Structures are given as C-alpha cells and as structure tokens.
Amino acid sequence: MLRDLEKLESIVQEIVTKEELNSLESARGYVGFEPSGMLHIGTGLYWTNVINSAVNSGIEMSILLADWHASINDKLGGDIDLIRKAAEYMKHGFESLGISDKVKFIYATDLVKDPDYWALLLKVAKALTLPRVKRALPIMGRNEADAEKDVSKLIYPLMQATDIFYMDLDIAMGGMDQRHVHMLARDIHKKIKKKNFVAIHGPLISSLKGGNRMDPANKMSKSKSDSAIFIHDSPELIREKIKSAYCPEKVVEGNPILQIYRNIIFNFYANTVELQEINKQYITYKDLEMDYTNGIIHPSVLKNDLSERLDKILEPSRRYFNQRSDLLKVMEEFK
C-alpha cells in the first residue's frame, strides 16, 4: 500500500495525474539518466531525495543508466565503452549522496539484449507518426532538424517509451524536459495494449550562468563545468562558482541561486533558513523570495549562505570520492 504521497507531491513540479497516483495500491517506478559526465546537484541532490521519498512512500524504484540512449545522443563521442564507465561513476555518485539501498540500478544494455524489447519498440513506432516523434526530440536536448542529419536520433524517444512499457512500470519520473515523451507514451498505451502509467516531473535548474532553464542550452549541464556545481566540488570551487553565478538584485526569473533554495534547500535540507548576515529567519521559500524581490536580501548574502550550506551537504560525497579517486580520475579525463 502506498503511503505519505503528500510529501512526494510537494517536492515535484507536476504529476499526470494525481488522481491516478493516489489510486495505486502498489507501484513500480523509474527515472532514467544519460551517463555522460560529472553528476551535478540538479540531478544528484534533487533526484536522490525525490527517489528516496518515493521509496519511503512504498514505490519500488529503479534508476535506468541509459547507456544506449547516451550513445545515440553522441555523448562522450558515442563511445559505448566510455559511456559505461561514466554509468559506473554515476551509480557511485548516487550512492555517495545516500540513495536508498532499495533502489535498483538497471543498464539499458541489459534491456536491449532481449529480442522482445525490439519487438515492442516496433509496436511503439507503428503507433506513432513521424511528426509526433520529432516533437519529442527536446527530451534529448535536440530539435527536429537534428533528425534530418542523423536518423538514429528518432530512435531515442521510441526507446524511452519502450523502456517504460517493457519494464511494466506504473510511474515514470523525469525532469520537465521529459514531458514530451511521457505524454507521447501515455497517448499510445491503448494502441499497443499496455497499461497506462503516472508521469511525475521535477523542475529544471538553470545554468549558473542564468537563462531559460527549459532551453537545453541553459540548464545545469554535466558537460559544462561552469554551468553547474558538481557533487564532489571542493569548498573553494563551490564558493567560486556561486560567487560568479547569475543572481541580479531583485530578479527571480532565471535565477539559479533562488532555484537551488526553492527546489533543493527548502525541500530537503532545511526546515528554516537563517541568513545570519541580516539576522533574519525564513520558514518558507516564498518569504525568502519576497524579501529578495524587495531588495531586503542582497545577492551576496544569499551566495555566502548557499556556499556554506552546499559545502556541508556535499562533504559526504567529497569524502566518498576521495576514497575512490580512480572513479573521479576516469571522469576527469572526459572533460
């Protein structure tokens, strides 16, 4: 029996639909990640906590290390051997952050070994039109024109939909950039005679350089070191990155510092936030945002406080990777 779904509902951006989620007596869920670089806090801290919350609610959760998907998407030059090394690093990254030991890690390589997987993918493909598949390409940071140059890109959304049906899932999770393919899969489940599933979407955090986070070029990226805080960054590097981050006075839109407070700090690491420099305590993110908008909180105050918080939060991960420097060394070679 699922329980405490209110907590899960409060820390995600969208559930399609809440009624369907609350009707489930048991559930199997997943979230998939492309292994292609360093793990940043937008993925590591946010999704570790969301997944753990789902586990606490009684959902049987898996993380799909989407190595085939990353290869199709030309990550790490499309080299599947390098991508699998990155997948092993990513698995350790989640473990360093305290992912529940009840979570299963699955490699896409293991799914595609089964001929039934490809038979199902063909059913998915037959249920879709070419324009509909092209509209789903933003899930991989691509646009429709990319498919004109490389037809393999069209296989990616077909695989992602197939993953959900092949694993017989009740819940599929992902960032808001995954919404296209989740809606695509929900629309065709009857055509291919598969059960429907609940789609749960989390927010995207803007690049530290700012910009519209829904634009794949402007969200935190594991391939752009200056766009993100990585889970094993040193205290000095955390402070340096945050100090130079986009955070204009009184501006909320596209502000990655505020997004980190809203989606990570208040959700998972602090019941209240005390900004010692101005001697004021905040019980909710909304109150903090209001004071920031009104100029009561200066950007430097937020940046100093956030640097200290992330330093403490990420210390276990730094310690973990200091003891496994071989994993980190492999990833640094990919930069």
C-alpha contacts under 8 A as a table, 3 or more apart, distances in Angstrom:
res1	aa1	res2	aa2	distance
1	M	24	L	7.90
1	M	25	E	4.77
1	M	26	S	5.48
1	M	58	G	6.70
2	L	5	L	7.26
2	L	24	L	7.07
2	L	25	E	5.74
2	L	26	S	5.95
2	L	27	A	7.76
2	L	57	S	5.43
2	L	58	G	4.97
2	L	59	I	6.83
3	R	56	N	7.86
3	R	57	S	4.75
3	R	58	G	6.44
4	D	7	K	6.01
4	D	8	L	7.46
4	D	56	N	7.83
4	D	57	S	5.50
5	L	8	L	5.15
5	L	9	E	6.08
5	L	22	N	7.54
5	L	54	A	7.96
5	L	57	S	6.08
6	E	9	E	5.03
6	E	10	S	6.14
7	K	10	S	5.19
7	K	11	I	6.71
7	K	53	S	7.30
8	L	11	I	5.58
8	L	12	V	6.75
8	L	50	V	6.93
8	L	53	S	6.00
8	L	54	A	6.41
8	L	57	S	7.83
9	E	12	V	5.83
9	E	15	I	7.48
10	S	13	Q	7.99
11	I	50	V	7.17
11	I	202	G	7.83
11	I	263	N	7.35
11	I	267	N	6.26
12	V	15	I	7.61
12	V	50	V	7.78
12	V	200	I	7.20
12	V	201	H	6.15
12	V	202	G	4.73
12	V	203	P	6.91
13	Q	176	M	7.91
13	Q	200	I	7.84
13	Q	201	H	5.73
13	Q	202	G	4.97
13	Q	203	P	5.70
14	E	200	I	5.86
14	E	201	H	5.10
14	E	202	G	6.81
15	I	18	K	5.58
15	I	21	L	7.99
15	I	198	V	7.12
15	I	199	A	5.83
15	I	200	I	4.56
15	I	201	H	6.38
16	V	20	E	7.63
16	V	198	V	5.64
16	V	199	A	5.06
16	V	200	I	6.40
17	T	20	E	5.28
17	T	21	L	6.35
17	T	198	V	6.17
17	T	199	A	7.15
18	K	21	L	4.98
18	K	22	N	6.11
19	E	22	N	5.25
19	E	23	S	6.23
20	E	23	S	5.11
20	E	24	L	6.72
20	E	198	V	6.57
21	L	24	L	5.60
21	L	198	V	6.23
24	L	27	A	6.52
26	S	58	G	7.19
26	S	59	I	6.72
27	A	58	G	7.58
27	A	59	I	5.14
27	A	60	E	6.22
27	A	169	L	7.44
27	A	170	D	5.41
27	A	171	I	6.94
28	R	59	I	5.79
28	R	60	E	4.70
28	R	61	M	6.02
28	R	168	D	7.82
28	R	169	L	5.22
28	R	170	D	5.27
28	R	171	I	6.23
29	G	59	I	6.56
29	G	60	E	6.01
29	G	61	M	4.83
29	G	62	S	6.34
29	G	169	L	5.60
29	G	170	D	5.85
29	G	171	I	4.35
29	G	172	A	5.63
29	G	173	M	7.32
30	Y	61	M	5.36
30	Y	62	S	4.63
30	Y	63	I	5.59
30	Y	64	L	6.95
30	Y	169	L	7.45
30	Y	171	I	6.60
30	Y	172	A	5.36
30	Y	173	M	6.00
31	V	62	S	6.70
31	V	63	I	5.23
31	V	64	L	6.19
31	V	172	A	6.18
31	V	173	M	4.83
31	V	174	G	5.75
32	G	63	I	5.65
32	G	64	L	4.38
32	G	65	L	6.04
32	G	66	A	6.22
32	G	173	M	7.79
32	G	174	G	7.15
33	F	63	I	7.47
33	F	64	L	6.28
33	F	65	L	5.45
33	F	66	A	5.68
34	E	65	L	6.21
34	E	66	A	4.95
34	E	67	D	6.28
34	E	69	H	6.71
34	E	70	A	5.18
34	E	87	A	7.91
35	P	65	L	6.39
35	P	66	A	6.61
35	P	67	D	6.26
35	P	70	A	6.59
35	P	83	I	5.95
35	P	84	R	7.34
35	P	86	A	5.23
35	P	87	A	4.79
35	P	90	M	6.55
36	S	70	A	6.84
36	S	75	K	5.70
36	S	76	L	6.13
36	S	83	I	6.07
36	S	86	A	5.88
36	S	87	A	7.57
36	S	222	K	7.34
36	S	223	S	7.46
37	G	86	A	6.42
37	G	222	K	5.17
37	G	223	S	5.81
37	G	331	M	6.57
37	G	334	F	7.28
37	G	335	K	7.85
38	M	90	M	7.69
38	M	222	K	5.10
38	M	223	S	7.24
38	M	230	F	6.46
38	M	331	M	6.73
39	L	43	T	6.71
39	L	44	G	6.03
39	L	90	M	6.61
39	L	93	G	6.79
39	L	222	K	6.07
39	L	230	F	5.66
39	L	231	I	6.14
40	H	43	T	5.70
40	H	44	G	5.70
40	H	45	L	7.79
40	H	220	M	7.56
40	H	221	S	7.44
40	H	222	K	6.15
40	H	228	A	6.07
40	H	229	I	5.46
40	H	230	F	3.99
40	H	231	I	5.49
41	I	44	G	4.73
41	I	45	L	4.81
41	I	46	Y	6.64
41	I	228	A	7.44
41	I	229	I	6.02
41	I	230	F	5.95
41	I	231	I	5.89
42	G	45	L	6.20
42	G	46	Y	5.60
42	G	47	W	7.58
42	G	204	L	7.27
42	G	205	I	6.10
42	G	220	M	6.76
43	T	46	Y	5.59
43	T	47	W	5.44
43	T	48	T	7.65
44	G	47	W	5.72
44	G	48	T	5.76
44	G	93	G	7.40
44	G	94	F	6.38
44	G	97	L	7.26
44	G	231	I	6.96
45	L	48	T	5.46
45	L	49	N	6.38
45	L	97	L	7.12
45	L	231	I	7.93
45	L	264	I	7.06
46	Y	49	N	5.59
46	Y	50	V	6.35
46	Y	263	N	7.27
46	Y	264	I	5.90
47	W	50	V	4.87
47	W	51	I	5.84
48	T	51	I	5.29
48	T	52	N	6.12
48	T	94	F	6.59
48	T	97	L	7.02
48	T	98	G	7.31
48	T	99	I	5.59
49	N	52	N	5.05
49	N	53	S	6.07
49	N	99	I	7.59
49	N	268	F	6.99
50	V	53	S	5.03
50	V	54	A	6.24
51	I	54	A	5.00
51	I	55	V	6.24
51	I	61	M	7.02
51	I	99	I	7.65
52	N	55	V	4.98
52	N	56	N	6.15
52	N	99	I	6.42
52	N	100	S	5.89
53	S	56	N	4.99
53	S	57	S	6.28
54	A	57	S	5.00
54	A	58	G	6.63
54	A	59	I	5.44
54	A	60	E	7.86
54	A	61	M	7.30
55	V	58	G	5.18
55	V	59	I	4.93
55	V	60	E	6.15
55	V	61	M	6.39
55	V	100	S	7.58
55	V	102	K	7.49
55	V	103	V	7.73
56	N	59	I	7.26
60	E	102	K	7.70
60	E	103	V	7.26
61	M	102	K	7.55
61	M	103	V	5.28
61	M	104	K	6.61
62	S	103	V	5.34
62	S	104	K	4.55
62	S	105	F	5.74
62	S	106	I	6.90
63	I	103	V	7.11
63	I	104	K	6.20
63	I	105	F	4.93
63	I	106	I	6.13
64	L	105	F	6.05
64	L	106	I	4.82
64	L	107	Y	5.73
64	L	108	A	6.59
65	L	87	A	6.04
65	L	105	F	6.99
65	L	106	I	5.99
65	L	107	Y	4.85
65	L	108	A	6.24
66	A	69	H	5.24
66	A	70	A	6.22
66	A	107	Y	6.13
66	A	108	A	5.02
66	A	109	T	7.90
67	D	70	A	5.11
67	D	71	S	6.31
67	D	80	I	6.82
67	D	83	I	5.97
67	D	84	R	6.24
67	D	87	A	7.07
67	D	107	Y	6.71
67	D	108	A	5.82
67	D	109	T	6.73
68	W	71	S	5.08
68	W	72	I	6.35
68	W	80	I	7.18
68	W	108	A	6.01
68	W	109	T	6.44
69	H	72	I	5.17
69	H	73	N	6.21
69	H	108	A	7.73
69	H	156	Y	6.14
69	H	159	M	7.75
70	A	73	N	4.93
70	A	74	D	6.35
70	A	75	K	5.30
70	A	78	G	6.98
70	A	83	I	7.20
71	S	74	D	5.11
71	S	75	K	5.72
71	S	76	L	7.64
71	S	77	G	7.52
71	S	78	G	4.10
71	S	79	D	6.40
71	S	80	I	5.97
71	S	83	I	7.29
72	I	75	K	7.66
72	I	78	G	6.53
72	I	152	S	6.51
72	I	153	K	6.37
72	I	156	Y	6.87
73	N	78	G	7.06
73	N	140	M	6.95
73	N	153	K	6.83
73	N	156	Y	7.80
74	D	77	G	5.16
74	D	78	G	4.26
74	D	79	D	7.98
75	K	78	G	5.20
75	K	79	D	7.66
75	K	83	I	7.54
76	L	79	D	6.02
76	L	82	L	6.78
76	L	83	I	6.53
76	L	334	F	7.18
78	G	83	I	7.64
79	D	82	L	5.47
79	D	83	I	6.23
80	I	83	I	4.90
80	I	84	R	6.12
81	D	84	R	5.20
81	D	85	K	6.51
82	L	85	K	5.12
82	L	86	A	6.34
83	I	86	A	4.92
83	I	87	A	6.17
84	R	87	A	4.80
84	R	88	E	6.34
85	K	88	E	5.20
85	K	89	Y	6.41
85	K	330	V	7.71
86	A	89	Y	5.01
86	A	90	M	6.12
86	A	331	M	6.70
87	A	90	M	4.95
87	A	91	K	6.21
88	E	91	K	5.16
88	E	92	H	6.44
89	Y	92	H	5.18
89	Y	93	G	6.10
89	Y	327	L	5.89
89	Y	328	L	7.51
89	Y	331	M	7.56
90	M	93	G	4.77
90	M	94	F	6.40
91	K	94	F	5.43
91	K	95	E	6.40
91	K	105	F	7.42
92	H	95	E	4.92
92	H	96	S	6.05
93	G	96	S	5.12
93	G	97	L	6.55
93	G	231	I	7.69
93	G	317	S	7.37
94	F	97	L	5.19
94	F	98	G	6.59
94	F	99	I	5.60
95	E	98	G	5.23
95	E	99	I	5.22
95	E	100	S	7.94
96	S	99	I	7.55
96	S	316	P	6.66
96	S	317	S	4.84
96	S	320	Y	5.89
96	S	321	F	7.83
97	L	314	L	7.77
97	L	316	P	7.05
97	L	317	S	5.88
99	I	103	V	7.28
100	S	103	V	5.68
101	D	104	K	7.80
106	I	110	D	7.29
107	Y	110	D	5.48
107	Y	111	L	7.06
108	A	111	L	5.11
108	A	112	V	6.37
109	T	112	V	5.46
109	T	113	K	6.56
110	D	113	K	5.57
110	D	114	D	7.76
111	L	114	D	6.14
111	L	117	Y	6.79
111	L	163	D	7.94
112	V	115	P	7.23
112	V	117	Y	5.94
112	V	118	W	7.14
113	K	117	Y	7.75
114	D	117	Y	5.47
114	D	118	W	7.41
115	P	118	W	5.41
115	P	119	A	6.37
116	D	119	A	4.90
116	D	120	L	6.11
117	Y	120	L	5.22
117	Y	121	L	6.24
117	Y	162	T	7.34
117	Y	166	Y	6.47
118	W	121	L	4.80
118	W	122	L	6.26
119	A	122	L	5.29
119	A	123	K	6.62
120	L	123	K	5.04
120	L	124	V	6.32
120	L	162	T	6.57
120	L	166	Y	7.32
121	L	124	V	4.98
121	L	125	A	6.16
121	L	158	L	6.38
121	L	159	M	6.57
121	L	162	T	5.48
122	L	125	A	4.94
122	L	126	K	6.13
123	K	126	K	5.13
123	K	127	A	6.36
123	K	192	I	6.27
124	V	127	A	5.24
124	V	128	L	6.74
124	V	158	L	6.62
124	V	161	A	7.48
124	V	162	T	6.82
124	V	188	I	7.61
124	V	192	I	6.75
125	A	128	L	5.39
125	A	129	T	7.83
125	A	158	L	6.49
126	K	129	T	7.76
127	A	188	I	6.45
127	A	191	K	6.49
127	A	192	I	7.16
128	L	132	R	6.55
128	L	133	V	6.89
128	L	188	I	7.76
129	T	132	R	5.32
129	T	133	V	6.49
130	L	133	V	5.22
130	L	134	K	6.22
131	P	134	K	5.07
131	P	135	R	6.25
132	R	135	R	5.19
132	R	136	A	6.77
132	R	184	L	7.79
133	V	136	A	5.32
133	V	137	L	7.05
133	V	154	L	6.67
133	V	157	P	6.78
133	V	158	L	7.62
134	K	137	L	5.45
134	K	143	N	7.58
134	K	144	E	5.26
134	K	147	A	7.42
134	K	154	L	6.83
135	R	138	P	7.20
135	R	143	N	7.79
135	R	144	E	6.67
135	R	180	H	7.39
136	A	139	I	6.08
136	A	157	P	6.43
136	A	180	H	5.12
136	A	181	V	5.52
136	A	184	L	7.79
137	L	140	M	5.84
137	L	141	G	6.96
137	L	142	R	5.32
137	L	143	N	5.59
137	L	144	E	6.43
137	L	153	K	7.68
137	L	154	L	7.48
137	L	156	Y	7.95
137	L	157	P	6.84
138	P	141	G	4.80
138	P	142	R	4.92
138	P	143	N	5.75
138	P	177	D	6.80
138	P	178	Q	7.88
138	P	180	H	7.73
138	P	216	P	7.68
139	I	142	R	7.22
139	I	157	P	7.66
139	I	177	D	5.31
139	I	178	Q	4.94
139	I	179	R	7.62
139	I	180	H	6.88
139	I	181	V	7.02
140	M	156	Y	7.88
141	G	216	P	5.22
141	G	217	A	7.68
142	R	146	D	6.34
143	N	146	D	5.62
143	N	147	A	7.62
144	E	147	A	5.73
144	E	148	E	7.40
145	A	148	E	5.30
145	A	149	K	7.15
146	D	149	K	5.44
146	D	150	D	6.32
146	D	153	K	7.29
147	A	150	D	4.99
147	A	151	V	5.03
147	A	152	S	7.33
147	A	153	K	5.57
147	A	154	L	6.29
148	E	151	V	6.40
150	D	153	K	6.00
151	V	154	L	5.73
151	V	155	I	7.67
152	S	155	I	5.38
152	S	156	Y	7.34
153	K	156	Y	5.59
154	L	157	P	6.41
154	L	158	L	7.06
155	I	158	L	5.12
155	I	159	M	6.06
156	Y	159	M	5.13
156	Y	160	Q	6.28
157	P	160	Q	4.99
157	P	161	A	6.20
157	P	181	V	6.23
158	L	161	A	5.32
158	L	162	T	6.06
159	M	162	T	4.87
159	M	163	D	5.98
160	Q	163	D	5.09
160	Q	164	I	6.75
160	Q	181	V	7.32
161	A	164	I	5.47
161	A	165	F	6.71
161	A	181	V	6.65
161	A	182	H	7.12
161	A	184	L	7.74
161	A	185	A	5.40
162	T	165	F	5.22
162	T	166	Y	5.73
163	D	166	Y	5.17
163	D	167	M	6.04
164	I	167	M	5.53
164	I	168	D	6.28
164	I	169	L	5.67
164	I	172	A	6.95
165	F	168	D	4.93
165	F	169	L	6.42
165	F	194	K	6.64
165	F	195	K	7.79
166	Y	169	L	7.89
168	D	195	K	7.83
169	L	172	A	7.00
169	L	197	F	6.63
170	D	196	N	7.18
170	D	197	F	4.58
170	D	198	V	6.12
171	I	197	F	5.28
171	I	198	V	4.64
171	I	199	A	5.89
171	I	200	I	7.18
172	A	182	H	7.58
172	A	197	F	6.96
172	A	198	V	6.26
172	A	199	A	5.02
172	A	200	I	6.20
173	M	199	A	5.91
173	M	200	I	4.68
173	M	201	H	5.74
173	M	202	G	7.73
174	G	177	D	7.63
174	G	178	Q	5.74
174	G	179	R	7.71
174	G	200	I	6.56
174	G	201	H	5.10
174	G	202	G	6.17
175	G	178	Q	5.52
175	G	179	R	7.40
175	G	201	H	5.05
175	G	202	G	4.61
175	G	203	P	5.80
175	G	204	L	6.14
176	M	179	R	5.37
176	M	201	H	5.26
176	M	202	G	5.86
176	M	203	P	5.90
176	M	204	L	6.59
176	M	214	M	7.81
177	D	180	H	7.17
177	D	204	L	7.74
177	D	214	M	6.82
178	Q	181	V	5.87
178	Q	182	H	6.47
178	Q	201	H	7.63
179	R	182	H	5.12
179	R	183	M	6.08
179	R	199	A	7.94
179	R	201	H	7.16
180	H	183	M	5.40
180	H	184	L	6.15
181	V	184	L	4.81
181	V	185	A	6.08
182	H	185	A	5.16
182	H	186	R	6.15
182	H	199	A	6.39
183	M	186	R	5.02
183	M	187	D	6.08
183	M	199	A	7.99
184	L	187	D	5.23
184	L	188	I	6.64
185	A	188	I	5.40
185	A	189	H	6.20
186	R	189	H	5.51
186	R	196	N	6.03
186	R	197	F	6.87
187	D	190	K	7.60
188	I	191	K	5.19
188	I	192	I	6.53
189	H	192	I	5.48
189	H	193	K	5.96
189	H	194	K	5.00
189	H	195	K	6.13
189	H	196	N	5.87
190	K	193	K	4.75
190	K	194	K	6.00
190	K	195	K	7.23
190	K	196	N	7.80
191	K	194	K	7.82
203	P	263	N	7.50
204	L	213	R	6.01
204	L	214	M	6.97
204	L	219	K	6.66
204	L	220	M	7.85
205	I	213	R	6.02
205	I	219	K	5.79
205	I	220	M	6.03
205	I	256	P	6.24
205	I	259	Q	6.20
205	I	260	I	7.15
206	S	209	K	7.72
206	S	210	G	5.76
206	S	211	G	6.36
206	S	212	N	6.62
206	S	213	R	4.38
206	S	218	N	5.94
206	S	219	K	4.15
206	S	220	M	5.49
206	S	254	G	6.34
206	S	255	N	7.10
206	S	256	P	5.15
206	S	259	Q	7.61
207	S	210	G	5.17
207	S	211	G	6.92
207	S	213	R	7.05
207	S	218	N	5.30
207	S	219	K	4.40
207	S	220	M	4.18
207	S	221	S	7.11
207	S	227	S	4.61
207	S	228	A	6.20
207	S	256	P	6.52
208	L	220	M	6.93
208	L	226	D	7.07
208	L	227	S	4.75
208	L	228	A	5.92
208	L	241	K	7.68
208	L	242	I	7.53
208	L	245	A	4.86
208	L	246	Y	5.89
208	L	256	P	5.72
208	L	257	I	7.70
209	K	218	N	7.81
209	K	226	D	7.66
209	K	227	S	6.02
209	K	245	A	5.66
209	K	246	Y	5.14
210	G	213	R	7.89
210	G	218	N	6.79
210	G	245	A	7.52
210	G	246	Y	5.24
210	G	247	C	7.86
210	G	254	G	5.55
210	G	255	N	6.05
210	G	256	P	6.32
211	G	218	N	5.42
211	G	219	K	7.67
211	G	254	G	5.18
211	G	255	N	7.78
212	N	215	D	5.62
212	N	218	N	5.84
212	N	219	K	7.36
212	N	254	G	5.73
213	R	216	P	6.88
213	R	217	A	7.95
213	R	218	N	5.20
213	R	219	K	4.55
213	R	220	M	7.92
213	R	254	G	6.93
214	M	218	N	7.28
214	M	219	K	6.95
215	D	218	N	5.37
215	D	219	K	6.74
216	P	219	K	5.73
219	K	227	S	7.58
220	M	224	K	7.82
220	M	227	S	5.36
220	M	228	A	5.12
221	S	224	K	5.38
221	S	225	S	7.51
221	S	227	S	6.11
221	S	228	A	6.19
222	K	225	S	6.70
222	K	228	A	7.03
222	K	230	F	7.83
223	S	335	K	7.42
224	K	227	S	5.42
224	K	228	A	7.05
225	S	228	A	5.89
225	S	229	I	7.59
225	S	230	F	7.97
226	D	229	I	7.87
226	D	241	K	7.02
228	A	241	K	7.96
229	I	233	D	6.77
229	I	238	I	6.54
229	I	241	K	7.23
230	F	233	D	5.36
231	I	314	L	5.96
231	I	317	S	6.32
231	I	318	R	7.19
232	H	314	L	6.56
232	H	315	E	7.67
232	H	317	S	5.68
232	H	318	R	4.45
232	H	321	F	7.10
233	D	237	L	5.99
233	D	238	I	6.13
233	D	314	L	7.99
233	D	318	R	7.09
234	S	237	L	5.13
234	S	238	I	6.15
234	S	311	D	7.73
234	S	318	R	7.48
235	P	238	I	5.11
235	P	239	R	6.21
235	P	307	S	7.76
235	P	311	D	5.46
236	E	239	R	5.22
236	E	240	E	6.14
237	L	240	E	4.95
237	L	241	K	6.01
238	I	241	K	5.28
238	I	242	I	6.13
238	I	307	S	6.23
238	I	310	L	7.61
238	I	311	D	7.09
239	R	242	I	5.25
239	R	243	K	5.90
239	R	304	N	7.69
239	R	307	S	5.28
240	E	243	K	5.14
240	E	244	S	6.42
241	K	244	S	5.41
241	K	245	A	6.10
242	I	245	A	4.92
242	I	257	I	7.82
242	I	303	K	6.05
242	I	306	L	7.93
242	I	307	S	6.70
243	K	300	S	7.69
243	K	303	K	6.26
243	K	304	N	7.89
245	A	256	P	7.64
245	A	257	I	7.56
246	Y	255	N	6.36
246	Y	256	P	6.90
246	Y	257	I	7.67
247	C	251	V	7.26
247	C	255	N	5.52
247	C	256	P	7.15
247	C	257	I	6.50
247	C	299	P	6.16
248	P	251	V	5.59
248	P	255	N	7.66
248	P	299	P	6.88
249	E	292	Y	7.53
249	E	293	T	7.60
249	E	295	G	6.87
249	E	298	H	6.53
249	E	299	P	6.07
250	K	292	Y	5.52
250	K	293	T	4.07
250	K	294	N	6.27
250	K	295	G	5.63
251	V	255	N	6.96
251	V	292	Y	7.91
251	V	293	T	6.34
252	V	255	N	5.38
252	V	258	L	6.93
252	V	289	E	7.54
252	V	293	T	7.07
255	N	258	L	5.63
255	N	259	Q	6.36
256	P	259	Q	4.86
256	P	260	I	6.14
257	I	260	I	5.27
257	I	261	Y	6.55
257	I	302	L	7.61
257	I	303	K	7.31
257	I	306	L	7.92
258	L	261	Y	5.08
258	L	262	R	6.16
258	L	289	E	7.46
259	Q	262	R	5.03
259	Q	263	N	5.87
259	Q	264	I	7.86
260	I	263	N	5.40
260	I	264	I	5.29
260	I	265	I	6.43
261	Y	264	I	5.68
261	Y	265	I	4.68
261	Y	266	F	5.90
261	Y	285	Y	7.14
261	Y	306	L	7.98
262	R	265	I	6.37
262	R	266	F	5.69
262	R	267	N	6.92
262	R	285	Y	5.78
263	N	266	F	6.67
263	N	267	N	5.88
264	I	267	N	5.29
264	I	268	F	5.81
264	I	269	Y	7.08
265	I	268	F	5.63
265	I	269	Y	4.91
265	I	270	A	5.86
266	F	269	Y	6.06
266	F	270	A	5.26
266	F	271	N	6.36
266	F	272	T	7.30
266	F	273	V	7.75
266	F	284	T	7.28
266	F	285	Y	6.54
267	N	270	A	7.26
270	A	273	V	6.27
271	N	283	I	6.55
272	T	281	Q	6.70
272	T	282	Y	5.44
272	T	283	I	4.51
272	T	284	T	6.94
273	V	281	Q	5.62
273	V	282	Y	5.04
273	V	283	I	6.57
274	E	279	N	7.14
274	E	280	K	5.73
274	E	281	Q	4.09
274	E	282	Y	6.13
275	L	278	I	5.89
275	L	279	N	5.84
275	L	280	K	5.50
275	L	281	Q	6.18
275	L	301	V	7.31
275	L	302	L	7.66
275	L	305	D	6.71
276	Q	279	N	4.52
276	Q	280	K	6.56
277	E	301	V	6.50
278	I	297	I	7.70
278	I	301	V	7.90
282	Y	285	Y	7.18
282	Y	287	D	6.34
282	Y	288	L	6.05
283	I	287	D	7.32
284	T	287	D	5.51
284	T	288	L	6.75
285	Y	288	L	5.06
285	Y	289	E	6.11
286	K	289	E	5.05
286	K	290	M	6.11
287	D	290	M	5.12
287	D	291	D	6.39
288	L	291	D	5.32
288	L	292	Y	6.21
289	E	292	Y	4.99
289	E	293	T	6.07
290	M	293	T	5.10
290	M	294	N	6.19
291	D	294	N	5.03
291	D	295	G	6.22
291	D	296	I	5.07
291	D	297	I	5.90
292	Y	295	G	5.15
292	Y	296	I	5.74
292	Y	297	I	4.73
292	Y	298	H	6.89
293	T	296	I	7.65
294	N	297	I	7.78
295	G	298	H	6.34
297	I	301	V	6.53
297	I	302	L	7.24
298	H	301	V	5.42
298	H	302	L	6.88
299	P	302	L	5.26
299	P	303	K	6.14
300	S	303	K	4.99
300	S	304	N	6.02
301	V	304	N	5.36
301	V	305	D	6.26
302	L	305	D	5.20
302	L	306	L	5.97
303	K	306	L	5.14
303	K	307	S	6.02
304	N	307	S	5.28
304	N	308	E	6.54
305	D	308	E	5.37
305	D	309	R	6.33
306	L	309	R	5.02
306	L	310	L	6.04
307	S	310	L	5.41
307	S	311	D	6.07
308	E	311	D	5.16
308	E	312	K	6.51
309	R	312	K	5.37
309	R	313	I	6.17
310	L	313	I	4.89
310	L	314	L	5.84
311	D	314	L	5.49
311	D	315	E	6.14
312	K	315	E	5.28
313	I	316	P	7.25
314	L	317	S	5.33
314	L	318	R	6.31
315	E	318	R	5.08
315	E	319	R	6.15
316	P	319	R	5.10
316	P	320	Y	6.07
317	S	320	Y	4.94
317	S	321	F	6.26
318	R	321	F	5.33
318	R	322	N	6.04
319	R	322	N	5.04
319	R	323	Q	6.50
320	Y	323	Q	5.46
320	Y	324	R	6.59
321	F	324	R	4.66
321	F	325	S	5.65
321	F	327	L	7.37
321	F	328	L	6.70
322	N	325	S	5.33
324	R	327	L	5.83
324	R	328	L	7.13
325	S	328	L	5.11
325	S	329	K	5.98
326	D	329	K	5.04
326	D	330	V	6.32
327	L	330	V	5.38
327	L	331	M	6.61
328	L	331	M	5.16
328	L	332	E	6.16
329	K	332	E	5.13
329	K	333	E	6.42
330	V	333	E	5.38
330	V	334	F	7.12
331	M	334	F	5.37
331	M	335	K	7.26
332	E	335	K	5.54
